[in-house]
Amino acid sequence: MEDKSIYITINHIEDFCPCCNIRVGDELTLKKDPNNCYDDEAIAVYDKNNVKIGYVANSVSTVARGTYSAGRIYDIIDVEQRSTVCFITDDETIARVCI
C-alpha cells in the first residue's frame, strides 16, 4: 500500500516561537498531546531542534480550506509523525503528512 499525503494547518507559531524562521521544505515533527487541557485531540508541532512551535489546527475557524484538522488525523497518525512545510502565508503554515 502506498503512502497517501494529506495537508494540515499549523497554528500558533508566533505564540510559541516568535523568532522562528520556518521555511518551505522544513521537516517538522507532530506529537500527540493527550494531556492538553484545552483539546484531547491536540497535536503539537516541533521543529528540527525539538522546540515546540505550535499546534495542528483543530477548529473550523482555524483550519485552512482543503486541509485536515487535528481531530480528523489524530487516530490515523503515529504518536510521532513527520511532516514537511509546503506553504506559508501571513497567518497559516500548511504542511504535508504522509500516512
Chimera marker file (.cmm) of the C-alpha trace (Angstrom):
<marker_set name="trace">
<marker id="1" x="0.000" y="0.000" z="0.000" r="1" g="1" b="0" radius="0.5"/>
<marker id="2" x="1.468" y="3.349" z="-0.987" r="1" g="1" b="0" radius="0.5"/>
<marker id="3" x="1.589" y="6.408" z="1.227" r="1" g="1" b="0" radius="0.5"/>
<marker id="4" x="-1.208" y="8.935" z="0.980" r="1" g="1" b="0" radius="0.5"/>
<marker id="5" x="-0.393" y="12.592" z="1.501" r="1" g="1" b="0" radius="0.5"/>
<marker id="6" x="-2.682" y="14.853" z="3.469" r="1" g="1" b="0" radius="0.5"/>
<marker id="7" x="-2.259" y="18.503" z="4.352" r="1" g="1" b="0" radius="0.5"/>
<marker id="8" x="-2.608" y="20.181" z="7.741" r="1" g="1" b="0" radius="0.5"/>
<marker id="9" x="-2.714" y="23.752" z="9.019" r="1" g="1" b="0" radius="0.5"/>
<marker id="10" x="-0.276" y="24.669" z="11.774" r="1" g="1" b="0" radius="0.5"/>
<marker id="11" x="-1.388" y="27.376" z="14.201" r="1" g="1" b="0" radius="0.5"/>
<marker id="12" x="0.153" y="29.482" z="16.953" r="1" g="1" b="0" radius="0.5"/>
<marker id="13" x="3.721" y="29.552" z="15.619" r="1" g="1" b="0" radius="0.5"/>
<marker id="14" x="4.030" y="33.233" z="16.572" r="1" g="1" b="0" radius="0.5"/>
<marker id="15" x="2.798" y="32.434" z="20.125" r="1" g="1" b="0" radius="0.5"/>
<marker id="16" x="5.314" y="29.664" z="20.783" r="1" g="1" b="0" radius="0.5"/>
<marker id="17" x="8.227" y="30.808" z="18.708" r="1" g="1" b="0" radius="0.5"/>
<marker id="18" x="8.043" y="34.475" z="17.639" r="1" g="1" b="0" radius="0.5"/>
<marker id="19" x="11.591" y="34.360" z="16.267" r="1" g="1" b="0" radius="0.5"/>
<marker id="20" x="11.195" y="31.027" z="14.445" r="1" g="1" b="0" radius="0.5"/>
<marker id="21" x="12.371" y="31.022" z="10.902" r="1" g="1" b="0" radius="0.5"/>
<marker id="22" x="10.248" y="28.209" z="9.475" r="1" g="1" b="0" radius="0.5"/>
<marker id="23" x="10.660" y="27.824" z="5.716" r="1" g="1" b="0" radius="0.5"/>
<marker id="24" x="9.069" y="25.830" z="2.930" r="1" g="1" b="0" radius="0.5"/>
<marker id="25" x="10.733" y="22.408" z="2.853" r="1" g="1" b="0" radius="0.5"/>
<marker id="26" x="11.488" y="22.263" z="6.583" r="1" g="1" b="0" radius="0.5"/>
<marker id="27" x="10.868" y="18.935" z="8.294" r="1" g="1" b="0" radius="0.5"/>
<marker id="28" x="8.657" y="19.119" z="11.381" r="1" g="1" b="0" radius="0.5"/>
<marker id="29" x="7.573" y="16.511" z="13.916" r="1" g="1" b="0" radius="0.5"/>
<marker id="30" x="3.970" y="16.106" z="15.016" r="1" g="1" b="0" radius="0.5"/>
<marker id="31" x="3.450" y="14.679" z="18.510" r="1" g="1" b="0" radius="0.5"/>
<marker id="32" x="0.108" y="13.744" z="20.006" r="1" g="1" b="0" radius="0.5"/>
<marker id="33" x="-0.550" y="15.739" z="23.185" r="1" g="1" b="0" radius="0.5"/>
<marker id="34" x="-3.253" y="13.753" z="25.040" r="1" g="1" b="0" radius="0.5"/>
<marker id="35" x="-2.692" y="15.696" z="28.282" r="1" g="1" b="0" radius="0.5"/>
<marker id="36" x="-3.515" y="19.044" z="26.667" r="1" g="1" b="0" radius="0.5"/>
<marker id="37" x="-6.055" y="20.760" z="28.928" r="1" g="1" b="0" radius="0.5"/>
<marker id="38" x="-7.789" y="22.551" z="26.018" r="1" g="1" b="0" radius="0.5"/>
<marker id="39" x="-8.123" y="19.760" z="23.446" r="1" g="1" b="0" radius="0.5"/>
<marker id="40" x="-7.946" y="15.991" z="23.953" r="1" g="1" b="0" radius="0.5"/>
<marker id="41" x="-7.059" y="15.566" z="20.252" r="1" g="1" b="0" radius="0.5"/>
<marker id="42" x="-4.253" y="18.125" z="20.325" r="1" g="1" b="0" radius="0.5"/>
<marker id="43" x="-1.213" y="17.520" z="18.153" r="1" g="1" b="0" radius="0.5"/>
<marker id="44" x="1.835" y="19.633" z="18.966" r="1" g="1" b="0" radius="0.5"/>
<marker id="45" x="4.334" y="20.605" z="16.265" r="1" g="1" b="0" radius="0.5"/>
<marker id="46" x="8.106" y="20.632" z="16.845" r="1" g="1" b="0" radius="0.5"/>
<marker id="47" x="10.958" y="21.958" z="14.725" r="1" g="1" b="0" radius="0.5"/>
<marker id="48" x="14.209" y="20.143" z="13.873" r="1" g="1" b="0" radius="0.5"/>
<marker id="49" x="15.652" y="21.177" z="17.266" r="1" g="1" b="0" radius="0.5"/>
<marker id="50" x="12.692" y="19.601" z="19.093" r="1" g="1" b="0" radius="0.5"/>
<marker id="51" x="11.313" y="23.045" z="20.062" r="1" g="1" b="0" radius="0.5"/>
<marker id="52" x="7.512" y="23.254" z="20.194" r="1" g="1" b="0" radius="0.5"/>
<marker id="53" x="6.440" y="25.793" z="17.565" r="1" g="1" b="0" radius="0.5"/>
<marker id="54" x="2.659" y="25.358" z="17.528" r="1" g="1" b="0" radius="0.5"/>
<marker id="55" x="-0.267" y="23.001" z="17.099" r="1" g="1" b="0" radius="0.5"/>
<marker id="56" x="-2.173" y="21.390" z="14.264" r="1" g="1" b="0" radius="0.5"/>
<marker id="57" x="-5.343" y="23.448" z="13.816" r="1" g="1" b="0" radius="0.5"/>
<marker id="58" x="-8.496" y="21.829" z="15.180" r="1" g="1" b="0" radius="0.5"/>
<marker id="59" x="-11.194" y="24.456" z="14.842" r="1" g="1" b="0" radius="0.5"/>
<marker id="60" x="-13.447" y="25.313" z="11.908" r="1" g="1" b="0" radius="0.5"/>
<marker id="61" x="-12.223" y="28.907" z="12.165" r="1" g="1" b="0" radius="0.5"/>
<marker id="62" x="-8.511" y="27.992" z="12.054" r="1" g="1" b="0" radius="0.5"/>
<marker id="63" x="-8.282" y="25.034" z="9.654" r="1" g="1" b="0" radius="0.5"/>
<marker id="64" x="-7.433" y="26.207" z="6.135" r="1" g="1" b="0" radius="0.5"/>
<marker id="65" x="-9.784" y="25.020" z="3.408" r="1" g="1" b="0" radius="0.5"/>
<marker id="66" x="-8.586" y="21.728" z="1.940" r="1" g="1" b="0" radius="0.5"/>
<marker id="67" x="-6.533" y="20.723" z="4.980" r="1" g="1" b="0" radius="0.5"/>
<marker id="68" x="-7.247" y="18.226" z="7.727" r="1" g="1" b="0" radius="0.5"/>
<marker id="69" x="-7.882" y="19.151" z="11.353" r="1" g="1" b="0" radius="0.5"/>
<marker id="70" x="-6.082" y="17.528" z="14.280" r="1" g="1" b="0" radius="0.5"/>
<marker id="71" x="-9.295" y="15.662" z="15.123" r="1" g="1" b="0" radius="0.5"/>
<marker id="72" x="-9.505" y="14.145" z="11.641" r="1" g="1" b="0" radius="0.5"/>
<marker id="73" x="-5.935" y="12.810" z="11.708" r="1" g="1" b="0" radius="0.5"/>
<marker id="74" x="-5.485" y="12.016" z="15.411" r="1" g="1" b="0" radius="0.5"/>
<marker id="75" x="-6.422" y="8.337" z="15.104" r="1" g="1" b="0" radius="0.5"/>
<marker id="76" x="-4.611" y="7.722" z="11.807" r="1" g="1" b="0" radius="0.5"/>
<marker id="77" x="-1.140" y="9.068" z="12.602" r="1" g="1" b="0" radius="0.5"/>
<marker id="78" x="1.573" y="7.608" z="14.803" r="1" g="1" b="0" radius="0.5"/>
<marker id="79" x="2.301" y="9.054" z="18.242" r="1" g="1" b="0" radius="0.5"/>
<marker id="80" x="5.119" y="10.915" z="16.461" r="1" g="1" b="0" radius="0.5"/>
<marker id="81" x="4.792" y="11.696" z="12.782" r="1" g="1" b="0" radius="0.5"/>
<marker id="82" x="7.000" y="13.630" z="10.351" r="1" g="1" b="0" radius="0.5"/>
<marker id="83" x="5.658" y="16.423" z="8.169" r="1" g="1" b="0" radius="0.5"/>
<marker id="84" x="7.079" y="18.854" z="5.612" r="1" g="1" b="0" radius="0.5"/>
<marker id="85" x="6.219" y="22.549" z="5.296" r="1" g="1" b="0" radius="0.5"/>
<marker id="86" x="4.695" y="23.231" z="1.877" r="1" g="1" b="0" radius="0.5"/>
<marker id="87" x="3.172" y="26.728" z="2.076" r="1" g="1" b="0" radius="0.5"/>
<marker id="88" x="3.488" y="29.723" z="4.364" r="1" g="1" b="0" radius="0.5"/>
<marker id="89" x="1.139" y="32.707" z="4.343" r="1" g="1" b="0" radius="0.5"/>
<marker id="90" x="0.802" y="35.638" z="6.714" r="1" g="1" b="0" radius="0.5"/>
<marker id="91" x="-1.316" y="33.644" z="9.152" r="1" g="1" b="0" radius="0.5"/>
<marker id="92" x="-1.086" y="29.975" z="8.156" r="1" g="1" b="0" radius="0.5"/>
<marker id="93" x="1.536" y="27.321" z="7.671" r="1" g="1" b="0" radius="0.5"/>
<marker id="94" x="0.496" y="24.307" z="5.608" r="1" g="1" b="0" radius="0.5"/>
<marker id="95" x="2.417" y="21.040" z="5.897" r="1" g="1" b="0" radius="0.5"/>
<marker id="96" x="2.208" y="17.677" z="4.124" r="1" g="1" b="0" radius="0.5"/>
<marker id="97" x="1.910" y="14.469" z="6.134" r="1" g="1" b="0" radius="0.5"/>
<marker id="98" x="2.382" y="11.020" z="4.601" r="1" g="1" b="0" radius="0.5"/>
<marker id="99" x="0.053" y="8.482" z="6.178" r="1" g="1" b="0" radius="0.5"/>
<link id1="1" id2="2" r="1" g="1" b="0" radius="0.2"/>
<link id1="2" id2="3" r="1" g="1" b="0" radius="0.2"/>
<link id1="3" id2="4" r="1" g="1" b="0" radius="0.2"/>
<link id1="4" id2="5" r="1" g="1" b="0" radius="0.2"/>
<link id1="5" id2="6" r="1" g="1" b="0" radius="0.2"/>
<link id1="6" id2="7" r="1" g="1" b="0" radius="0.2"/>
<link id1="7" id2="8" r="1" g="1" b="0" radius="0.2"/>
<link id1="8" id2="9" r="1" g="1" b="0" radius="0.2"/>
<link id1="9" id2="10" r="1" g="1" b="0" radius="0.2"/>
<link id1="10" id2="11" r="1" g="1" b="0" radius="0.2"/>
<link id1="11" id2="12" r="1" g="1" b="0" radius="0.2"/>
<link id1="12" id2="13" r="1" g="1" b="0" radius="0.2"/>
<link id1="13" id2="14" r="1" g="1" b="0" radius="0.2"/>
<link id1="14" id2="15" r="1" g="1" b="0" radius="0.2"/>
<link id1="15" id2="16" r="1" g="1" b="0" radius="0.2"/>
<link id1="16" id2="17" r="1" g="1" b="0" radius="0.2"/>
<link id1="17" id2="18" r="1" g="1" b="0" radius="0.2"/>
<link id1="18" id2="19" r="1" g="1" b="0" radius="0.2"/>
<link id1="19" id2="20" r="1" g="1" b="0" radius="0.2"/>
<link id1="20" id2="21" r="1" g="1" b="0" radius="0.2"/>
<link id1="21" id2="22" r="1" g="1" b="0" radius="0.2"/>
<link id1="22" id2="23" r="1" g="1" b="0" radius="0.2"/>
<link id1="23" id2="24" r="1" g="1" b="0" radius="0.2"/>
<link id1="24" id2="25" r="1" g="1" b="0" radius="0.2"/>
<link id1="25" id2="26" r="1" g="1" b="0" radius="0.2"/>
<link id1="26" id2="27" r="1" g="1" b="0" radius="0.2"/>
<link id1="27" id2="28" r="1" g="1" b="0" radius="0.2"/>
<link id1="28" id2="29" r="1" g="1" b="0" radius="0.2"/>
<link id1="29" id2="30" r="1" g="1" b="0" radius="0.2"/>
<link id1="30" id2="31" r="1" g="1" b="0" radius="0.2"/>
<link id1="31" id2="32" r="1" g="1" b="0" radius="0.2"/>
<link id1="32" id2="33" r="1" g="1" b="0" radius="0.2"/>
<link id1="33" id2="34" r="1" g="1" b="0" radius="0.2"/>
<link id1="34" id2="35" r="1" g="1" b="0" radius="0.2"/>
<link id1="35" id2="36" r="1" g="1" b="0" radius="0.2"/>
<link id1="36" id2="37" r="1" g="1" b="0" radius="0.2"/>
<link id1="37" id2="38" r="1" g="1" b="0" radius="0.2"/>
<link id1="38" id2="39" r="1" g="1" b="0" radius="0.2"/>
<link id1="39" id2="40" r="1" g="1" b="0" radius="0.2"/>
<link id1="40" id2="41" r="1" g="1" b="0" radius="0.2"/>
<link id1="41" id2="42" r="1" g="1" b="0" radius="0.2"/>
<link id1="42" id2="43" r="1" g="1" b="0" radius="0.2"/>
<link id1="43" id2="44" r="1" g="1" b="0" radius="0.2"/>
<link id1="44" id2="45" r="1" g="1" b="0" radius="0.2"/>
<link id1="45" id2="46" r="1" g="1" b="0" radius="0.2"/>
<link id1="46" id2="47" r="1" g="1" b="0" radius="0.2"/>
<link id1="47" id2="48" r="1" g="1" b="0" radius="0.2"/>
<link id1="48" id2="49" r="1" g="1" b="0" radius="0.2"/>
<link id1="49" id2="50" r="1" g="1" b="0" radius="0.2"/>
<link id1="50" id2="51" r="1" g="1" b="0" radius="0.2"/>
<link id1="51" id2="52" r="1" g="1" b="0" radius="0.2"/>
<link id1="52" id2="53" r="1" g="1" b="0" radius="0.2"/>
<link id1="53" id2="54" r="1" g="1" b="0" radius="0.2"/>
<link id1="54" id2="55" r="1" g="1" b="0" radius="0.2"/>
<link id1="55" id2="56" r="1" g="1" b="0" radius="0.2"/>
<link id1="56" id2="57" r="1" g="1" b="0" radius="0.2"/>
<link id1="57" id2="58" r="1" g="1" b="0" radius="0.2"/>
<link id1="58" id2="59" r="1" g="1" b="0" radius="0.2"/>
<link id1="59" id2="60" r="1" g="1" b="0" radius="0.2"/>
<link id1="60" id2="61" r="1" g="1" b="0" radius="0.2"/>
<link id1="61" id2="62" r="1" g="1" b="0" radius="0.2"/>
<link id1="62" id2="63" r="1" g="1" b="0" radius="0.2"/>
<link id1="63" id2="64" r="1" g="1" b="0" radius="0.2"/>
<link id1="64" id2="65" r="1" g="1" b="0" radius="0.2"/>
<link id1="65" id2="66" r="1" g="1" b="0" radius="0.2"/>
<link id1="66" id2="67" r="1" g="1" b="0" radius="0.2"/>
<link id1="67" id2="68" r="1" g="1" b="0" radius="0.2"/>
<link id1="68" id2="69" r="1" g="1" b="0" radius="0.2"/>
<link id1="69" id2="70" r="1" g="1" b="0" radius="0.2"/>
<link id1="70" id2="71" r="1" g="1" b="0" radius="0.2"/>
<link id1="71" id2="72" r="1" g="1" b="0" radius="0.2"/>
<link id1="72" id2="73" r="1" g="1" b="0" radius="0.2"/>
<link id1="73" id2="74" r="1" g="1" b="0" radius="0.2"/>
<link id1="74" id2="75" r="1" g="1" b="0" radius="0.2"/>
<link id1="75" id2="76" r="1" g="1" b="0" radius="0.2"/>
<link id1="76" id2="77" r="1" g="1" b="0" radius="0.2"/>
<link id1="77" id2="78" r="1" g="1" b="0" radius="0.2"/>
<link id1="78" id2="79" r="1" g="1" b="0" radius="0.2"/>
<link id1="79" id2="80" r="1" g="1" b="0" radius="0.2"/>
<link id1="80" id2="81" r="1" g="1" b="0" radius="0.2"/>
<link id1="81" id2="82" r="1" g="1" b="0" radius="0.2"/>
<link id1="82" id2="83" r="1" g="1" b="0" radius="0.2"/>
<link id1="83" id2="84" r="1" g="1" b="0" radius="0.2"/>
<link id1="84" id2="85" r="1" g="1" b="0" radius="0.2"/>
<link id1="85" id2="86" r="1" g="1" b="0" radius="0.2"/>
<link id1="86" id2="87" r="1" g="1" b="0" radius="0.2"/>
<link id1="87" id2="88" r="1" g="1" b="0" radius="0.2"/>
<link id1="88" id2="89" r="1" g="1" b="0" radius="0.2"/>
<link id1="89" id2="90" r="1" g="1" b="0" radius="0.2"/>
<link id1="90" id2="91" r="1" g="1" b="0" radius="0.2"/>
<link id1="91" id2="92" r="1" g="1" b="0" radius="0.2"/>
<link id1="92" id2="93" r="1" g="1" b="0" radius="0.2"/>
<link id1="93" id2="94" r="1" g="1" b="0" radius="0.2"/>
<link id1="94" id2="95" r="1" g="1" b="0" radius="0.2"/>
<link id1="95" id2="96" r="1" g="1" b="0" radius="0.2"/>
<link id1="96" id2="97" r="1" g="1" b="0" radius="0.2"/>
<link id1="97" id2="98" r="1" g="1" b="0" radius="0.2"/>
<link id1="98" id2="99" r="1" g="1" b="0" radius="0.2"/>
</marker_set>
